[in-house]
Amino acid sequence: MTLENCFTKFPTLTNLPVIIDVNNVVYQRHNGRNKPVFDDLVKLLKKLDEIGFDRQQIISICDPLLIRNIDKPTELDKLINQNIVRPAPKNADEFILGYALQHKFCFIISNDKFREYNDQLLSRNWINERRISFMIINGKFCLSPNMDFNKMLCSNSPSNQTMRPSEISTLDILERLTESEGELNLF
């Protein structure tokens, strides 16, 4: 099942916050002058629109110096002025993870595994359960969550109903969110 099909089957997932690691997205490819590619961010935002994510729930965070390095600094500056992209005062990774930790659940679009922060996160799997990795193939975004779709699709499994909090996975939470129309009730 593709990510798009997952969001079609579980439309309430598109109401969850999404954090974009802008630096990771624009540095994925380089243009002819070895600069990060601004248009890749635009393509990702369009892809999220097509899937049905609410723009108000999409938070795009970049490092403060990205505007000096990117191939289209004027266009990036426009997105910053429109609050579509938010430059972090220092390393964006810390703010991306900080924002994610403030929410019961959110998606993080990045190929970064944030390994240097493992000891500061709730568990080693915490980032993997939230991270949506991506590839740019023929100029188009291909999103791939690090989720087990089989678990997600096996709703109302008796084993899910008797789990202790430490055994509840993000997929279990997503399943319960979709069943409860966005209200979180773990027990």
ZIJO-V264879 format. One record per pair of residues at least 12 apart in sequence whose C-alpha atoms are under 7 Angstrom apart, sorted by the first residue. I is the first residue (numbers start at 1). J is the second residue. D is the distance in whole Angstrom. If there is no record, write none. Layout:
# ZIJO-V264879
I|J|D ; I|J|D
This chain:
# ZIJO-V264879
3|143|7 ; 3|144|6 ; 3|145|7 ; 4|51|6 ; 10|178|6 ; 12|178|6 ; 12|181|6 ; 12|182|6 ; 13|178|7 ; 14|52|6 ; 14|53|5 ; 14|54|7 ; 15|53|6 ; 15|54|7 ; 16|57|7 ; 16|106|6 ; 17|57|5 ; 17|58|6 ; 17|106|5 ; 17|107|6 ; 18|57|6 ; 18|58|5 ; 18|59|6 ; 18|106|6 ; 18|107|5 ; 18|108|6 ; 19|58|6 ; 19|59|5 ; 19|60|6 ; 19|96|7 ; 19|107|6 ; 19|108|5 ; 19|109|6 ; 20|59|6 ; 20|60|5 ; 20|61|6 ; 20|108|6 ; 20|109|5 ; 20|110|7 ; 21|60|6 ; 21|61|6 ; 21|62|6 ; 21|109|6 ; 21|110|5 ; 22|41|7 ; 22|60|6 ; 22|61|6 ; 22|62|5 ; 23|62|6 ; 23|63|7 ; 24|110|6 ; 24|111|7 ; 24|112|7 ; 25|40|7 ; 25|41|6 ; 25|110|7 ; 26|38|6 ; 26|40|6 ; 26|41|6 ; 35|69|6 ; 35|70|6 ; 35|71|5 ; 36|69|7 ; 36|70|5 ; 36|71|6 ; 37|70|6 ; 37|71|6 ; 38|70|6 ; 38|71|6 ; 38|72|6 ; 44|141|6 ; 60|84|6 ; 60|85|5 ; 60|86|6 ; 61|85|6 ; 61|86|5 ; 61|87|6 ; 61|88|6 ; 61|92|6 ; 61|96|7 ; 62|86|6 ; 62|87|5 ; 62|88|6 ; 62|92|5 ; 63|87|6 ; 63|88|5 ; 63|90|6 ; 63|91|6 ; 63|92|5 ; 64|87|5 ; 64|88|6 ; 64|89|6 ; 64|90|6 ; 106|130|6 ; 107|130|5 ; 107|131|6 ; 107|132|7 ; 108|130|6 ; 108|131|5 ; 108|132|6 ; 109|131|6 ; 109|132|5 ; 109|133|6 ; 110|131|6 ; 110|132|6 ; 110|133|5 ; 111|133|5 ; 111|134|7 ; 128|146|6 ; 129|146|6 ; 129|147|6 ; 129|170|6 ; 131|145|6 ; 131|146|6 ; 132|144|6 ; 132|145|4 ; 132|146|6 ; 133|145|6 ; 151|171|7 ; 152|171|6 ; 152|172|7 ; 152|175|6 ; 155|175|7 ; 160|172|7
